Amino acid sequence: MSMQQGWEPHRLRMQSRIVGAQGAEQSAASFLDPVLYNSPPHRLGRKHGNIFQSYLPLHLTRKVLLFMNIIVTGGAGFIGSNFIFHMLKKYPQDRIICLDCLTYAGNLSTLAPVMDNPNFRFVKESITDRDAVYRLFEEEHPDIVVNFAAESHVDRSIVNPDIFLETNIHGTTILMDACRKYGIKRYHQVSTDEVYGDLPLDRPDLFFTEETPIHTSSPYSSSKASADLFVLAYHRTYGLPVSISRCSNNYGPYHFPEKLIPLMIINALHDEALPVYGAGENVRDWLYVEDHCRAIDLIIHEGRVGEVYNVGGHNEMRNIDIVTMICDALGKPHSLIKHVEDRKGHDMRYAIDPTKIHEELGWLPETRFKDGIALTIQWYLDHEDWWQPIISGEYQNYYQNMYGSRKEV
Ligand SMILES: NC(=O)c1ccc[n+]([C@@H]2O[C@H](COP(=O)([O-])OP(=O)(O)OC[C@H]3O[C@@H](n4cnc5c(N)ncnc54)[C@H](O)[C@@H]3O)[C@@H](O)[C@H]2O)c1
């Protein structure tokens, strides 16, 4: 499907149960927001900044201020690290503080290229540790917080939901409590299209809009949806200047090997079986990670406070087609593909309608899938030193538990 065809208004329009379309009124209200109004003076720039900082929207603040302090949580993971690279490149004067407790999915070696940058700081703490989070806010007085930190793998959430509640929900509220206490220009929550549940395969005319009701399937998506509800509640109740992005599946460099695309690339390189859930007909809407990072950058600077923005590339692909494409690109036989017992409650189709972010903020994806997947495969070929240590350790136990005992179908 071409990009233009994708913008056709065949959209799923349902009454929102949670998303208030508060729009311009709230944007204006945020200027008088008590959180901003009461911001302590140390927030006026990096301790000696500019009075305008507390009263202007972010894109105007950028015009009068030379720098911002930005806390990026979960920045040692896949999307967070790509976001840090994007921000340090585009705003070299900004200070980025990465807060990450380095779970199995966090990898400090990913951040090696920026570790010596004087405008970058890495802090190994958990977003669930209130004292540590408050301490960091006291030290850094952030202007913006972008929360990527999460337990992010659906399969793991099916095995152990508890940690998803703790990190994805409680961690989010602790971060927002810190934002309330110390003052903030913007809190941004990185969410997912999975909060909308799934769409039937035989209705290609349906897409998720920001008004589609929340209708989750897995413990992972339920925890993300709960966090979104808290984010919107903190905006309405406390006037916290928040925004939320709900993105489709990302792919690109530094993607942890348990996820579909890197898993298949690495297994194919080793001539190992390529385990595909069920018939592999599940459809996902794939977006190159850099396009997601640009979308978040736009939303935090120019997006309206209190709003949700869907982010997706109108690039729907069946899992089985992705896997055969990877085989072909690496010159591997399709006989490596093994259909295994399906994931419990497996969502059939995700499809995002990104009209709102396109019309309001001018965002469009820039990387076509055929280019993005070629870049990604080449990246994994060139960076064995990054993924080899990951797949040789604890990950092997996980892999055996997850796929070792799954029946072939
Ligand atoms: N990957 C996707 O396709 C996708 C799509 C849409 C939305 N998202 C969302 O984007 C965010 C990032 O996803 P990702 O794929 O980069 O995840 P990831 O699993 O690669 O990285 C998560 C990072 O969060 C860190 N982390 C986990 N718990 C933490 C805690 N308690 N305190 C501090 N740090 C903690 C981990 O160490 C890791 O570095 C998640 O919130 C996810 O829900 C992901």
Ligand as a Chemical Component Dictionary entry (heavy atoms), coordinates in Angstrom:
data_LIG
# 
_chem_comp.id                   LIG 
_chem_comp.type                 NON-POLYMER 
_chem_comp.pdbx_formal_charge   0 
_chem_comp.three_letter_code    LIG 
# 
loop_
_chem_comp_atom.comp_id 
_chem_comp_atom.atom_id 
_chem_comp_atom.alt_atom_id 
_chem_comp_atom.type_symbol 
_chem_comp_atom.charge 
_chem_comp_atom.model_Cartn_x 
_chem_comp_atom.model_Cartn_y 
_chem_comp_atom.model_Cartn_z 
_chem_comp_atom.pdbx_ordinal 
LIG N1  N1  N 0  9.595  -1.996 20.763 1  
LIG C1  C1  C 0  8.459  -1.603 20.190 2  
LIG O1  O1  O 0  8.147  -2.021 19.070 3  
LIG C2  C2  C 0  7.557  -0.632 20.901 4  
LIG C3  C3  C 0  6.453  -0.122 20.216 5  
LIG C4  C4  C 0  5.639  0.819  20.848 6  
LIG C5  C5  C 0  5.935  1.233  22.131 7  
LIG N2  N2  N 1  7.002  0.711  22.796 8  
LIG C6  C6  C 0  7.294  1.214  24.147 9  
LIG O2  O2  O 0  8.528  1.908  24.063 10 
LIG C7  C7  C 0  9.256  1.775  25.286 11 
LIG C8  C8  C 0  10.645 1.253  25.001 12 
LIG O3  O3  O 0  10.524 -0.001 24.336 13 
LIG P1  P1  P 0  11.831 -0.823 23.940 14 
LIG O4  O4  O 0  11.428 -1.779 22.886 15 
LIG O5  O5  O -1 12.949 0.098  23.717 16 
LIG O6  O6  O 0  12.075 -1.627 25.306 17 
LIG P2  P2  P 0  13.356 -2.402 25.805 18 
LIG O7  O7  O 0  12.835 -3.597 26.530 19 
LIG O8  O8  O 0  14.346 -2.602 24.702 20 
LIG O9  O9  O 0  14.031 -1.397 26.844 21 
LIG C9  C9  C 0  13.466 -1.100 28.074 22 
LIG C10 C10 C 0  14.528 -0.380 28.907 23 
LIG O10 O10 O 0  13.918 -0.003 30.131 24 
LIG C11 C11 C 0  14.807 -0.325 31.187 25 
LIG N3  N3  N 0  14.020 -0.548 32.408 26 
LIG C12 C12 C 0  13.152 -1.565 32.642 27 
LIG N4  N4  N 0  12.661 -1.443 33.888 28 
LIG C13 C13 C 0  13.192 -0.318 34.419 29 
LIG C14 C14 C 0  13.056 0.353  35.668 30 
LIG N5  N5  N 0  12.279 -0.135 36.632 31 
LIG N6  N6  N 0  13.757 1.480  35.878 32 
LIG C15 C15 C 0  14.590 1.974  34.926 33 
LIG N7  N7  N 0  14.761 1.389  33.731 34 
LIG C16 C16 C 0  14.071 0.254  33.477 35 
LIG C17 C17 C 0  15.542 -1.560 30.723 36 
LIG O11 O11 O 0  16.758 -1.758 31.419 37 
LIG C18 C18 C 0  15.728 -1.246 29.237 38 
LIG O12 O12 O 0  16.917 -0.517 29.055 39 
LIG C19 C19 C 0  8.425  0.854  26.167 40 
LIG O13 O13 O 0  7.701  1.648  27.062 41 
LIG C20 C20 C 0  7.482  0.156  25.206 42 
LIG O14 O14 O 0  6.275  -0.158 25.840 43 
LIG C21 C21 C 0  7.827  -0.210 22.205 44 
# 
loop_
_chem_comp_bond.comp_id 
_chem_comp_bond.atom_id_1 
_chem_comp_bond.atom_id_2 
_chem_comp_bond.value_order 
_chem_comp_bond.pdbx_ordinal 
LIG N1  C1  SING 1  
LIG C1  O1  DOUB 2  
LIG C1  C2  SING 3  
LIG C2  C3  SING 4  
LIG C2  C21 DOUB 5  
LIG C3  C4  DOUB 6  
LIG C4  C5  SING 7  
LIG C5  N2  DOUB 8  
LIG N2  C6  SING 9  
LIG N2  C21 SING 10 
LIG C6  O2  SING 11 
LIG C6  C20 SING 12 
LIG O2  C7  SING 13 
LIG C7  C8  SING 14 
LIG C7  C19 SING 15 
LIG C8  O3  SING 16 
LIG O3  P1  SING 17 
LIG P1  O4  DOUB 18 
LIG P1  O5  SING 19 
LIG P1  O6  SING 20 
LIG O6  P2  SING 21 
LIG P2  O7  DOUB 22 
LIG P2  O8  SING 23 
LIG P2  O9  SING 24 
LIG O9  C9  SING 25 
LIG C9  C10 SING 26 
LIG C10 O10 SING 27 
LIG C10 C18 SING 28 
LIG O10 C11 SING 29 
LIG C11 N3  SING 30 
LIG C11 C17 SING 31 
LIG N3  C12 SING 32 
LIG N3  C16 SING 33 
LIG C12 N4  DOUB 34 
LIG N4  C13 SING 35 
LIG C13 C14 SING 36 
LIG C13 C16 DOUB 37 
LIG C14 N5  SING 38 
LIG C14 N6  DOUB 39 
LIG N6  C15 SING 40 
LIG C15 N7  DOUB 41 
LIG N7  C16 SING 42 
LIG C17 O11 SING 43 
LIG C17 C18 SING 44 
LIG C18 O12 SING 45 
LIG C19 O13 SING 46 
LIG C19 C20 SING 47 
LIG C20 O14 SING 48 
# 
